[in-house]
Amino acid sequence: MAERKKLLLRLDPVVHDALARWASDELRSTNSQIEFLLRRALSEAGRLPEGVGRMRPRGRPRRDAEEEEGERTDGDDGEAE
């Protein structure tokens, strides 16, 4: 995956607060909400480039089954001795 670009963005505090609340309602970070809105605006204007990568899904990343298995202790089958 290509390195993501960094951008300093100055916003009116009231706009930032409204954006942060909206992002929270949709289980996104403020940064992801800004990217989502920019992509939607580009798409609606017919300016979204071909081959643009997909955004990560909303919310926290899911744990792999392997990670969950690794957290269990050996020999622990959940039964009391």
MIDO-713440 format. One line per field, with one value per residue (C-alpha): chain; x, y, z; residue number from 1. Coordinates in Angstrom, 1 decimal. Layout:
! residues N
kette c(A/...) .
px c(X/...) .
py c(Y/...) .
pz c(Z/...) .
nr c(NUM/...) .
END
This chain:
! residues 81
kette c(A/A/A/A/A/A/A/A/A/A/A/A/A/A/A/A/A/A/A/A/A/A/A/A/A/A/A/A/A/A/A/A/A/A/A/A/A/A/A/A/A/A/A/A/A/A/A/A/A/A/A/A/A/A/A/A/A/A/A/A/A/A/A/A/A/A/A/A/A/A/A/A/A/A/A/A/A/A/A/A/A) .
px c(0.0/1.3/2.2/-0.7/-0.3/-0.3/-2.1/-2.3/-5.9/-7.1/-10.8/-13.2/-13.6/-17.3/-17.0/-14.5/-16.8/-19.7/-17.5/-16.2/-19.7/-20.8/-17.8/-18.6/-22.2/-20.9/-18.1/-15.3/-12.4/-12.6/-9.8/-11.7/-14.9/-13.0/-11.6/-15.1/-16.7/-13.9/-14.2/-18.0/-17.6/-15.0/-17.3/-20.4/-18.3/-17.0/-13.5/-12.7/-9.7/-9.9/-8.2/-8.4/-8.0/-10.9/-11.3/-11.1/-14.5/-16.1/-15.5/-12.6/-10.8/-11.9/-9.6/-8.3/-9.3/-5.6/-5.2/-8.2/-6.7/-3.3/-4.9/-6.1/-3.8/-2.6/-4.7/-7.5/-10.7/-12.8/-13.7/-13.0/-10.7) .
py c(0.0/3.5/5.8/8.0/11.8/14.1/17.4/20.2/21.5/24.5/24.6/26.8/25.2/25.1/23.3/20.9/20.1/19.4/17.2/15.3/14.6/13.4/11.2/9.7/9.0/7.1/5.2/7.0/9.1/12.7/12.1/9.3/11.4/14.1/11.6/10.0/13.4/14.4/11.2/11.5/15.1/14.0/11.2/13.4/15.9/13.2/13.9/10.7/9.2/5.6/3.0/5.0/2.7/1.7/3.2/1.0/-0.1/1.9/1.1/-0.8/-3.4/-7.0/-9.3/-12.3/-15.7/-16.5/-13.5/-14.7/-18.2/-16.8/-15.0/-18.3/-20.0/-23.6/-26.2/-23.7/-25.3/-23.1/-25.8/-25.5/-28.2) .
pz c(0.0/-0.9/1.9/2.9/2.4/5.4/5.3/7.8/7.8/9.7/10.5/12.4/15.9/15.5/12.1/13.7/16.6/14.3/12.1/15.1/16.3/12.9/12.6/16.1/15.0/12.0/14.0/12.1/13.2/12.3/9.8/8.2/8.1/6.2/3.7/3.3/2.6/0.2/-1.7/-2.0/-3.2/-5.8/-7.0/-7.3/-9.3/-11.6/-10.4/-8.4/-10.2/-11.6/-9.4/-6.2/-3.2/-1.0/2.5/5.5/6.9/9.7/13.3/14.9/12.9/13.6/15.4/13.4/14.7/15.1/17.5/19.6/19.7/20.8/23.8/25.3/27.7/26.9/28.5/29.4/28.3/30.4/32.9/36.6/38.2) .
nr c(1/2/3/4/5/6/7/8/9/10/11/12/13/14/15/16/17/18/19/20/21/22/23/24/25/26/27/28/29/30/31/32/33/34/35/36/37/38/39/40/41/42/43/44/45/46/47/48/49/50/51/52/53/54/55/56/57/58/59/60/61/62/63/64/65/66/67/68/69/70/71/72/73/74/75/76/77/78/79/80/81) .
END
